[in-house]
Each structure stands twice: as C-alpha cells, then as structure tokens.
Amino acid sequence: MKTTDLVATAAANTFRSKTRTILTVLAIFVGAFTLTLTNGLGTGINRFIDDTVSSIGAADVLTVTKTGTGDAASGEPQKYDPEAVSSANTNPGRPGATATVSALTDADVQTLEALPGVASVTPAKAVQIDYVQVDDGERYVASAGSLIGGQTPQLASGSAPDGSAEALQTAIPESLVTPLGFTGAEDAVGATLTVAVSDPVRTQHLVEATITGVTEGAFASTTSLTTNPALEDALFTAQNTGVPADQLDRYASASVTLTSSSAQEVDQVKTALTDAGYSGQTVSDQLGTFKAAIDGIVLVLNAFAVIALLAASFGIVNTLLMSVQERTREIGLMKAMGMGSGRVFSLFSLEAVMLGLLGSLIGAVVAIGVGTAVSAQLGQTLFSDLPGLQLIAFDPVSILVTTVAIMAIAFLAGSLPAARAARADPVESLRYE
C-alpha cells in the first residue's frame, strides 16, 4: 500500500464510528481550545508590555540612583542622611512606595559620564507644578515628566515635544483635553499652556509653553505633562528662584544612555555602577516581576489544558482499541495479502494523528474566534483606558506548536492500539468472529 493510499485509508477509517470519533475529537478540542486561548492571553499581555516598554524607555537607557539608607516603605527604621532625597518607586510590583536615595550632584554626573560604556548622562530635575491653565479657563492640577532617551510616547494627535528645540514645548494627556476647554485632541495642538510653579518662599511663577501633541495609553493614564528639556529647565529654574547655586545640583536620579544596547554591555555597565556606589535599571528590569507573574499565571492555566489533553488521550486509546477489535478480520486479511506489521502500525497511528489534528484545528479556530471577540469587547469597555491593548492576541507560531504538540500526544496515545494491531497473527485474525 502506497503512502498516499495509507493516509486516505486512515482518514476514511477515522469516521467509521462517527459518534465515537466525534466524542474523542470533542475531548481533544477542550484541551486545544484552552491551550490556544491561554497562550493568546499571555501573548497579548506581554506584547502590550513590550510596546509600553518601547514607549517609556529604550533598552540602552538606565535610570540611575545613588542608594540611600533604606526604603521608607519597608517600615524599617532609617538613619538620617542629610544628603537624602525622596524618590518615587518605579517598581510596578510595589505601587505607591517611596524610596529614600542619596541625592546625585554634578560631581556624580561627571563620575557617571566617565564610566566605560556610558554615552551621556541626563539628570532628572524634579518639578512640582501648582496648576495648568489655558487662557482664563479653569485651573487643574498636573505633574511634569520629561522625555528620556528612547521614549516614543503614544499620541492621539500632534507630535512629541522636540528634545533639541529651545522653544518651550509640552504634550498634554487626553484626560486634560476636555477640562482645559478643548473640543478635541486636534483642537489642543498649537495652543498655549500656562504652567504655574512656586519657589521656596511660595512666590508663584507662570511659564508658558506650546502644546505640540496629546498623549494616550501609558502616557495618558495620569495628569502628567510630557515636557521637552527646555521647558523642564525653565520650570526648574523658576521653582528654585532664590535657592543658592550650590544647592541646585541635587537630583533624585539620572538617565544614563549607553553606547550599546546589547545585553552584555548593559550588564557590564550595571556592574560598574554597583562598584561605584550606584544602581541602575532599565524599564524592562522594572517590569520584569510583572511579566514573570503573567507568565506564571499562563503556565498554570496551560497545566489545566494539558490535564484535559491527557484525559482526551485515554479517549483516543479507547477509540482505537475498539477499532482494532472490530477490524480484527480486516487486519488479518491485510496481513495475509502482504501488508507488513510496520504498515499496519502506521495505519492505526495515522488514525490517532488524524483525531489529534481534527481536535486541535477545531479548538484553535474556535479559540481564535472567541478570543478575538472577547478581546475587542473588553477593549471597548473594561480596558478602554488602555489604547493599544489587545488582551488576547494569537501568534501563528504558537498555534502551530500547539497543534503539533497535540498531534504528538495523539500519536503516543495511539501507539498502544497500533502496536496491538501490528502484532496480530493473520491466521488467528481471519478466524476471529
């Protein structure tokens, strides 16, 4: 029997007992559906995290701090450090926590610039905004956040502030568009925004900047302005009016851009920073715990799907054992006509693979349909504040791997009945009633 005839015969034999085949395929379908859906969930969330990371900071940019005497959020007693400043904790695993770090000075900036592998160092200048206002409209509380190397903010309209421009520029989040009196994101682009800051003696200073764009996604989740360096410097100078010059060079952190984004180079710079008394993290480092948690959840869900597939494998064994028993005389006839044991084994193994293929394909197709519909609905309702999030996304390679894995499980499950058929004695089989 030719290979093509073998495949055709296996396909035809698969549906000899339609009810039994359908029930077996449905059992495989449950596992395939669950595996495809959970893998899609992991793919969608991790893809959104990766997109967010690329918009928040590049792989070759480190946020560097000089470690202080402890973490205020830990509840542990801390020694007083006159050089310490408070810095927001950027670790997503501990939202709202604040860390105490020793202030970076211009001398520290020079030390960082001298480290091998460092291309440039930009100190983060902390600015406390009193309010923002357009013309004589209502005043609203806002915060300031400047762009660092590699940032590409998600924009609903307009463009990001020009980091090399001398003009004072900012992008406002979508959450401030309507409150500030604009009819839409396009209406805000080009308008003048008044930013108020207070100096140490509570004298208020007004700084005017041009709105170049409106941010969305991760950049619009708060009322944070995205400023260019020129505006950041202007606000910092106004806020520190009257402060002695030797007290101005105090920064909670600095953005260090590396000469290379290779993992080896990043690790070497981190080691050099640690040896020099500093600590550095990329955005990927800060989100690593969150991604690990997502991967762990997906792994647990996949474990349940594998259990379902193992249960389905017993159905395959049962289906094929019954098939071998029902076709005993047929097996004897095939062997009497010259079909070898290897071909008989291949025939029944192919039937098992056919069952696995049918179950996995149906499961994958249904999972893609259900997952796409659910993801679209959630994107318009529950996750409408997270533009760009496709909760469940499907990777063709992942679906292919899942299908092949299920077919392999089906083959292994069918090997026992196939081996029994291959060992059948043709004389005894022909006598079977």
N, C-alpha and C positions, 0 to 999 in steps of 0.2 A: 504494500500500500504506500503510495506516494505521500509526501509530507502535506501537500495541499489537500489530498483526499482524507488524510488523518484529521486535519483541522476541521474540514467540512463535516466529517462524521461526528467529531466531538461536539461541534456546535448543534448538530441535529439531535444528538443523544441527550444534550443538556435539557431539552424541553420534552423529553419522553413523558415524564411525570410532571405536568405543568404546576400542579398545586404544591408539590414538594419543592420544586425548583423556586417558585415564587416566594415561599416561606423562607427558604435558605437565603435567597437574594435580599429579602427584606431585613433579615438579621445582619447581613453584611452592610446593608445600607445604613443602619443605625450607627455603626462604628465609623463608616466612611463620612457620613454627614457630620458627626460630632468632630472628628479629626479635622476635616476641611474648615468647619466653622471656627473652631478654637485656634487653628493656625492662622486663619484670616484675621481673627481678633488681635492676636499677637503682632501680625504684620502691620495692621492698621495703626495700632497704638505706637509701635516702635518707629514706624515711618513718620508719624506726626512728631514724635520726639526728635527724630533726626532732622526734620525740617525746621523745628523750633530751634534746635542747637545751631544750625547753619545760619539762622537769622539773628540769634543772640550773640554768637561769637565764633570765630574761626578756630580750627584745631591747633593753629600755631600762635594762639594768644592765651597767655596765662594771667589770671588775677592773683597778684602777689600781695601778701601782707607780712608784717613782722609780728610773730606770735607774741601775745601778751601774757599776763599772769594766769589766765584761765578763762573759762566760759561762764558768763554770768547766768546763763540759762540752766547750768548744771546744778545750781543750788549749793555748790561747794564754796566755802569761804575763800576770798581772794585777797592777796596782798595788794596794798596800794601802790600804784605805779603812776608817778606824776606825768609820765610821757604817754600814758594810755589814752586811747580814744575809743568810742563805741562805734561798732560797725554792724550793719545788718547781716545776719547769717544767710548766705545764699544757698545753703543746703536744702533741697526740696524735702528731704526726709525730716527736717525739723523746722517747719514753717513758724515764723514769728519769733524765733530765738535770736538773741543778740549776742555777739561775741566781743570780748574786750581784746583789743590789739594795741601794741605799741605803735605810736604814730611814726609814719615814714617822713623823713625830711629830705631836703635837696641833696644832702650827703648820701642818704640811702639810694636816692635815684641815680646818683653818679656811680655808686657801688654796683647797682644792678646793671647799668649800661656797660660796665667793664667786664661782666661775666661772659665767658665764651658761649656763643650760640644766641646771644641777645642782639636783636637788630635795633630796637627802640623801646623806650620806657615813657609811658604817659601817666602822670599822677592823676588820681581821681579826686577832683575838687568837690567837696560836699557843699551843696547849696540848699538852703531851706527857703522855699517860696511861701510868701504870705498868701497871695491870691493871683489869679489871672483874670483879665478883663478885655473885652473888645469894645472900643468906643466908650460910651457911657452905660453899657449894659450891666447886667448882674455880675458880681464878683464870685469866683469859685476857687476853692482850694485845689492846689495841684502840687506835684512834685517834679523834680528835674532828673533826667537821666541822659547822659551824653552817649554818643556812639563810640564804640571802641573798634579796634582793628577786626575786620572780617564781618562786621554786622551788616546785614541786609534786611532792614525792617519790612514787614508785610504792610503794604499800603492799600488803602481803599481808594485813594485819589492822590494826585500830585506826585511829588518826589521827596526823597530823603534830604535832610539838610546837608549842604555841601561842607564837608570837613575841612577843605582848604580855603574856603571863602572868608574874607574879612567881614562881610556883612553878617549881621546877627540874624540867624535863622532857626526855626523850630518846626517840628511836626507835632500836631496835637492828636490825642486818641479819639476814636469815634465817640466815646462816652461824653466828650465835651462839646461835640459839634452843635447839637441842639441847644444845650444850656447856654452856650455863648451867643446864641441868636442867629446861627446859620441855618439855612433851609436844607442844606445837604453838604456832603463832603466836598463836592466840587466848588460850592459857594465859599468854603472856608479858605481854599488855596489862594494865596496872594494877599490876604487880609493882614492887618497889623494887630499883633497881640501885645498887650501891656502886661508886664510881669513885675510884681511888687516883692521886694525883699527888704528886710530890716537889718540895720547894723547893730553892733553890741550895745549901743545906747538907745536902741529902739527908734531910731530915725528911719523912716521908710523911704526907699529909693525906687523909682519907676524906670524900668528898662523896656524899650520897645523892640520887638523882633518880627520878622516877616514869617508868616505861616507858609511853608513850602509843600506840605502834604498832610494827609490824615492817615494815621496808623490803624491797623486792625490786628486780630489774632493775639499772639502773646504780648505784642507791644501795646495793645489797647485794653488789656484786662484791668488796668487801673487808670487813675487820672494822672499818668506820668507823661510829661513832655519829653520829646526826643530833641535834644539841642545839639548844635554844632559847637566846636571848641571856642569859636569867637564869642558866642552867647554865654557859654559856660564861664569863660574868663570875665566877661562883663558883669555877670551876676555875682561871681565870687569876689570881684573887686568891690562892687557896691556893698555886698554883705559884710565885708571886712574893713569898711571905711573907719579909719582911726586906729586900727589894730597895728601895733609895732611890726616893722618889717620882719624882725627875727622870729615872730610868732605866726607868720603866714604860711611858712613851709611845713605844714603838718597835715598829712594825708592818711586816711584810713587804709587805702590800698592803691595799687598802681597796676595798669595794664601793660604787660610785657609782651612785645611781639618778637617772635623768634625768627631766626634766619631760615629755618626749615620746619615743615610740619610733620616730618617723619616721626614715628613713634619712638625710635631710638634717640633722636635729637631731643624730643620733648622730655624723655626720661632723664637724659643727661643734664639738661638744664634744671629739672626739678631737684636732682641730686645736688647740683652746685648751689641752688638756692637754700636747700636744707643745711648744707655745710656752712653757708654764710649767715645762717640765722633767720631765714625767711621761709615761707611756704607758698607754693603756687599750685593753682588748679585751673584746668580748662573747664568749659561749660559741660563737656561730656563727663568729666570727673564728678561734677556736682550733681548731674542727673543719673549717674551710674547706679546708685542704690534704687532709684525709682524703676529704671529699666530692668534691674535684676528681679525686683518684686513682680513686675508684669510677666517676665519670662517664667518665674516660678509658678504663678497662677496658671499660665497657659500649659505648663508642664503637668500640673495636677489634673487639669481638665483633659489633657491628652491621655493621661493614665486611665481615666474612666472610659475613654473611647477605645483604648487598647483592650481593656477588660471586655467591652462589648464585642470586639473583634474576636477575642479568644472564645467567647461564648458562641459566636457565629461559626467558628472553626469546627466545633463539635457538630453543628448542623451540617456542615459540609461532609464530615466523616460519615454521619448517619445517612445522608442522601446518597453518597457514593457506595457505601456498604450495601444499602438496599438495592442500588442499581446493579452492583456486581452479582448479588444473589438472584435478582430477577433475570439477569442476562447470562446465567451460567452456561446454558446450552449454546448461546451465541458465541461466548468466549471460546468454548471447546471447538466450535465449528471454525472460528477464525484461526485458531492454532493448528487445527487439523489441515487447513488449507495453506499452511506455511507461514502464518504471521508469527514472528518471534516474540519472546517474552518482553523484550525491550519496547517493541511497538505497542504491545498491549498496555504496558505500563504508561507509555507516552499518551495513549488514547485516554485513559482514565485521568491522568494528571492534567491533560488539556481541558477535560471537562471541569475539573476543580478550578483551574485558572479562569475558565470562562465564567464560572459563578462569581469568582472574585472580581473579575473585570466588570461584569454587569452591576454588581452591588456598589463597587467603588465609583463607577461612572454616574450612576443614578444618584448616589449620595453626594458626589461633588457638584453635579448640576443643580440639584435641589438646594444644597448649601449656598451656592453662589447666588441663586435667585433670592432665597430668604435673607441671606446676609446683606446683599445689595439693597433690598427693600427696607430692611430694619435700619441699616446704616444711614440711608437717605432720610428716613423719617426722624431718627434721633438727631441728625444734623440740622433739621429744621425746627426741632423742638427743644429737647433737653440740652443739646450741645450747640445751640445756635450762637452762643457767645465765643465759640472756638472755630472761627472760619478756617477752612482747610483741613479740618479733622474728618477723615473717613474712618469711622470706628472699626469697620470690618473691611479689610482690603485683601484681595486674593493675588497671590504670586503664582504664576504658571508653573514655575519650577517646583514650588512646594506642593502644588496639586499633583504634578507628575510623580514626585517622590512618594506621596501618599498612596497614589494608585498602584505604583509598582510594589510598595511595601505590602499592601493588601493582597495583591496577586501572589506575592511570595508566601504570605501566610496561608492563602488558599491552597497553593501548591503543596506546602508542607502538610496541611491538613488532609489533602487528598492522596498523599504518598502511601498511607497505610492501606486504603482500599485498592489503590492501583497496584501495590505490591502483591496483595492477595490475588488479584485478577491475573497478574503476570505469572504467579506460581501455580495457577490452576492446571491440573492434569487434563489434557484434551479428551482422553478416553472416559475418565470419570465425569467430566463435564457434559459430554454427549449423552451419558446415561441419566443425567440429573432430571428429575421430574418436578 
